[in-house]
Amino acid sequence: MNREHFRILIVDDEPEQIETLSFILNKQGYSVKTCSNAITALKELEFANFDLLITDYIMAEMNGIDLLLKVKKLFPETEVIIITGYGTIQDAVRAMQIGAFTYVIKGNPVEELLTEVDKLFSIKKLRRSSYLRESPFSEFMLETRNTEFREILRVAEKSAATNCPVLLLGESGVGKEIIARLIHQLSPRSSDIFMPINCHAIPESLLEAELFGYEKGAFTGAAEARIGKMEAAEGGTLFLDEIGELPLSAQSKLLRVLETKTIERIGSNRQISLDFRLICATNRHIEEEKAIGNFREDLFYRIGTITMTIPPLRNRKEDLRMLIDFFFQKTASEQKKGISLIEPEVYEFLESYSYPGNIRELKNLTERLCVLSENGIISNRDLPPGKKQEIVETREHPGLIEFRKNREAEYICEMLENCQHNITAAAKKLGISRRQLFNKIQEYNIN
């Protein structure tokens, strides 16, 4: 994250103050936009994402505190710095209590404000880079322009500070384990073990032994005692992947473990106390599984205190180009291959494909193309023929979801034309917010 990518919105009804701050922050390399009142600022925040809002405390129509309250409610990822006079320091302190990053006294040397802005920039840069710096996160890029996925990251970061169970839902390949590792890494347990268990990969006959462990002689072949995965996760995070595959008998025993926070190894009556953070994941429709009796309702409520549904890649079209470039760079670096050219047809295919295998499939495709590349050129001829045919068939005979999206995009274009491309007026006629319309415009690449 460079300074030019750190976006700042300045709000002040004094033109000289705006001009001065804008000049200084631009000179430091930051991306700056200005407006003269709080109402305009809120409209700007609807239209685009800003990392920081710098606002004067005393303004006509709406003061800095009221603006802060609205920003924290509507745009929680935007940090706020209040500029205040000496007489309102008490109010500025109250602003920090309700969510402001800090306050700066008007008339003090401007270096004081620059120090606070640089501090916030460093914090955000560290937070974003930490997603990729740790080895578990180098697998997937967690930068996003997608509103839904951005909310997932926000909830993940908030939940990390607690010890409550988390349930991750979503299709295969969307990155549920990466989110689980992210929660662990941001939690107070980060220095302890992250223990992943794929419930689907363990045969039912061995499941209890794997989870709970066993004593020597507990069954034929138990030549020595062995601790189970739950016991091995002591102090850390236990990640039960594909928990929807657990048989009902194992679900009952897991529920008892969560209620008592103890286990008994197979062949022993001794209770062992446990302390671990539980994160579960499944690609099954858990509500349907509950309805037909395949998943215990009481267990669902025990493991799903915080439930997040990870969106599929086809719903994150605005992130595709960024993810494609990320995986090409990552794979080229790992394979020690230089890339000088990616043919336009390759981008066209990769941005049009539906990715039933989600991010995992995108990663595999970029790896294939890098392996087959010659002379630094990622070529269209190396695209999988079967997948290219799928694109052709989809274009000729789109599915119902694609048909609906096409019709929606056409209707939005028609409404924008009728409103002379006034987004606010078009949003009002469509019955949605300006921000929702702007997201639709981005999603459908409407010019």
N, C-alpha and C positions, 0 to 999 in steps of 0.2 A: 504494500500500500504506500503510494507516494503522496506528497502533499497536494499535488494537483488533483488527486482523487478524493481528498478530504473536503467536503462541501460545507460552506459556512453561509448562513443567512443572517444578515444584520438588519435589525428593525429599530428605527429611531426617527422621531419627527423633526430632528434638527439636521438640516442638509449638511452643515459643516462637519458635524460629528460623523455622519455616514461617510462622507468623502474621505475624511482622515483615516478612519478605521479600515475602510475598503482599500485605500492606497497602501497602508502599512501591511495588511494581511496578504494582499496580492503580491507585494514585494517579497514576502516570506515564502511565496510559492503556493499559497492556498487558493482554492477555487471559491470565489466570493460572489454572492448576489445580495442586493439591497432592496429594501422597501421602506416606505415612510409611515406605515401604520400596521397595527396588529391584524386587522381584517385582511389586508393584502397578504400579510405573512402567512396566515392560515391557508389562503388560496394557493400560495406558492408551495406550501408543504403538501397540499393535496396533489399537486401536479408533479412534484419531484421529491426525491429523498435527500435529506440534508443530515450531515453528521452533527452539526452544531448550530444552535440558534443563539445569537447574541442580541439581547433586547434591553432597551432602556426601561427603567422602572416606571417613570412618570410619562405617560403618553395620553393623548386625547382618545376618546371612544373606549379604549380598553387598556388597563395598565399592565405592567410586566408580570405581576402575580396572576392575574386572570388569564393572561396569555399562556403562562407556564402551566396552569391547571389544564387548559384545553390541549396543549401540546402533549403533556404526559398522558392524557386520556386517549387522544386520537393518534399520536405519533410517538409512542414510548421509546423508540430507538434513537430519537433526536435528543441530544443533550442540550441543556440551556445554561447560559451564563447571563446573570443579571448585572447591568451597570446601574449604579445607584449613587445618589448624593449622600453627603454625610448625615443628613437628617433622617434618612430612611434605612439606616444600617440594620435596625431591628427587624424591619420588614424583609430585608435581604436575607438575614439569618433564617427567618421563617421560610423563605423561598427554598433554601437549601433543605430544610426539614421536609418539604413536600416534593422534593425531587430535583431542584436545580443543582448543577454540577458545582458551581461556586458563584461568588459575586465579586465585582470589582468596583472600587469607589471612583466616581467620575472626578476628573481633575488630577488623579494620581498619575505618575509616569506610565506611558503606554506600554513600557516593558513588562509591567505587572500583568496586563491583559495577555500579552504575547506569551508570557511564562505559563499562564493557565491554559491557553489554547494549545501550546506545544505539549503540555502535560497530557491533555485529553487526547491529542493526536497520538502520542506514544502509547497511551493505554489502549486505544482502539487498534492501533497497528499491532501491538503485542497480542491482543485478543484474537485478531484475525489470523496472524501468522502462526499462533499456537495450534490452530486447527490443522495446519499442514506440517508444522515442524516435528511433532511427535510421530513416530513411525506408524501408529494405527491410522492417523489421519492423512498420511501421504497417499493412501489408497484412493481417496476421493477428494475432490475439491469442494469445500464447504462455503465458498463465496456464492452469493445468489442474488439475482434481481427479482426472484419470484416471491410474491407476497406470502403465499401459503408456506413455502419452505423457510422463509425468513422467520415466520412465526414459530415453526418447529424449533429452529435454533434458539430463539428467545426463550421458549418454554423449557428446552433442554438445559440451558444455562441457569435458569431460575430453579429448576427442580434439582440440579446438581448439589445445591447448598443444603438440601434436606436429605432425610433418610427414607422418604416414602417410596413405595414400590412404583415402578413405571412399566406400562405396557405399550409396546410399539407395534402398530399394525401397518400393513402395506404389502404390496405385491413382492414376489421374489425378485431380488436384485436391486431394490430401491435404496439399500444402504442402512438397514435397521441396526446391524451390528456396529457400523461406524458411529451412528448416533448414540448407541449404548456406550461405546468406548469414549465418546466425547463427554457424556455425562459423568462417567467414572473419572476421566482425566481432570475435569473441572471440580470434582468433589473433594471433600476432606480426606477421602480414602485413596486418593490418587497414588500415594506412595506404596499402597498395598496391592495385592494381586487382583487382576481382572480374570475371572474364570468363566470362559464360554463353554456351554454344553449344547450340542445339537440333539434335541430330544428325538428327532426323526431318525438320526443315524445310529442310535443305540438299540439293539434288539430288545424286545420287551422282557425277555428272560434275563437279560443282564442289567436292566435299567436300575433296579433297586440297589444292586451291588455297586454300580457306578456312582449313584447319587449318595447312598448312605454308608458305603464301605462294609467291611465284614471282618469277623474275627477268624483266627486260625482254626480250621476244622469245621467251620460253619456249614460247609457243603463239600461235596466231592471236588477235589482240585484246589481247595482253599488251603494251600500249604503254609501260608503265613498271613498275618493280619494286614489289612490294607485300609487306609482312610478313604472316604468317598469324596466326590467333588465338592459337596456342600461343606464338609469339614475343611477341605483344602482352601476354600474361599474365605476362611476366617479373617475378619478385619477388612476384607476387600469387597469386591462386587461380584455377585453371581449372576451370570447372564444365561437364561434359559431360552435358547432359540427354538423356534417351532414348537412352542408349548402346547399348541393346539393338537399336536400328535400324541400327547401323553394319554395312555389308557386311563379309564376311570379309576382303577385301583390305585395307580400311581398318583392321580390327582388328589385322592382322599388322603394319602400319606403326606403329600406335599402340603396340603392344607393344614394338617396337624402340626407339621414342622413350623409353618409360619405362625400358627397360633401360640405354640408353646416355646418357640425358639430353641428347641432341643431336637436331637436325633438319637436313635439307637442303631448301632451297627448290627448287621445281620449276624445272629449267633450270640448277641449280648443283650443283657437287660440294663446295662449302665447307660444313663442318660447323659449326653454330652451337650453342653450349652453352645449355642452358635451366635455369631455376630457378623452378619454380612448384609450388604445392600442388594436388593433383588431387582433385576430388570428382566422382563420377559418380552418375547416377540413372536409373532405368528403371521403367516400370509393367509390364514383361513378367515372366513367371515365369522367372527367369534359370536356375534349375536345369533346367527343362524344355528351355529353349533350348540349354543345354550338351548335354543328353542326345541331342537330335536333330541336333546338329552345327551349329546356327546361331550359337553363341557359343563362342569359344575358351576352353578350360578354363584354359590358362596365363594368359590375359589376365584372366579372372575372379579368379584368385588374386592377380594383381598389383594389381588395383584395389580388391579387397574386404578389405583388412587389417582394417578396421572396417566391418561391415555392419549397417545399421539398417533395420528395416521399420516405416514410419510407419503407424499404425493408421488405418483408414477412420473417417469421422465417425460412422457408425452404431454403432461400437464405443465411442464417447465420449459416450454419452447424458448422463452427469453433467455434461458441459461445455456442453451445448446451450444452456440458458437464458443462461449467461454469454456465450457467443459471439453469440447472437441479439441480446442487449442491446448488446454491443460494436459489432456491425455497424450496428445501427440508429442508435446515437449517432454513429458515425464518418460514416455516409452523410448523416445529417441535418446534421452540421456542414459537410461538404463541399458539400452542396446549399443550405446556409443556410435550412433548413426546420425550424421548431420542431415538436416532437412532444409533444402533451399527453396522448394516449391511444392505447394499443394494445389493440384489441378482444381479449377472451379467446379467441375462436375462432381468431385469428391465431396466438397462442401454442400453442394446441392442435394446429393444423396443423403449425407449424414444429417442434414437439417430437415429432410422430408420423411425420413424413416420413422416408423411408429415405436420401435424399441420394446417389443413384448418382454424382453429380458432386462429392460431398464438400464441403469448405469453399468451394471456388470456386462451387459451386451455391448454397450458403447465402448467400454474399456477393451473388450476382446476384439472389436472391429478395428480400433485404432492400432492395437498391437499387431494384428494381421497385416494392415496396410504398411506399417513401419518395417516389419520383417521382409515383406515383398518389394519394398521400395528399391529403386536403383538410381545411382548418381544423385542422391538427395531429392528425388522427385516422388511424391506420393501420387500414384497414378490411378485414374478411373478404371483402367483395365483390371486392377487387382481387387475391385469390389466383388463381393460374393454374388455370382449370377442369380441365384435363387432369390436373394433379398432384393436385387434390382427389379426382378419380375414382380415381386410383391408390391413395390412402389407403383409400377405401371398398372397393375390390376386395381390397386386402391384408387388411383386417379381415374380409371375408366369406370369403376363401380364402387364408389365410396360407401362405407358402412353408415349406419344410421347416425352415429355420433359425429362422424366427419361431415355428413350431410347437414346436420343441425348447425355445426360450427360454420360451415360455408354460408348457410342461409343467414345466420346471425351476423356474420361479417358483412354480408351484402346489405342487410337492413341498417347496420350501423353506418356504413358508407352513405347510404341513401339519406339517413337522418342528418348526418354531418353536412351533406350537400344542401339539404333544405335549410339548415341553420347557418349557411355560409361558413362552415367549419368552426363555428363557435362551440367549443367543448361544453361550456357551462349550460348553454341553451339546449344543446343536443342531449346532454345527460338528464336535464329536467324533463324533456319530452319522452325519453326512454324510461323514466322512472327509476333511475339509479343515480348514485353519487358521481361527482366529477372524477374522483379518484378511481372508482370502479370502471368508468368509461375509459379513462386513460390506460388502465391495466388491460382492458379489452383491445384498445388500439395497438398496444405493444404486443399482446398475445397474437393478434391476427396480422401483424405487420402492416397496418393500414397507414398509408402515407398521408 
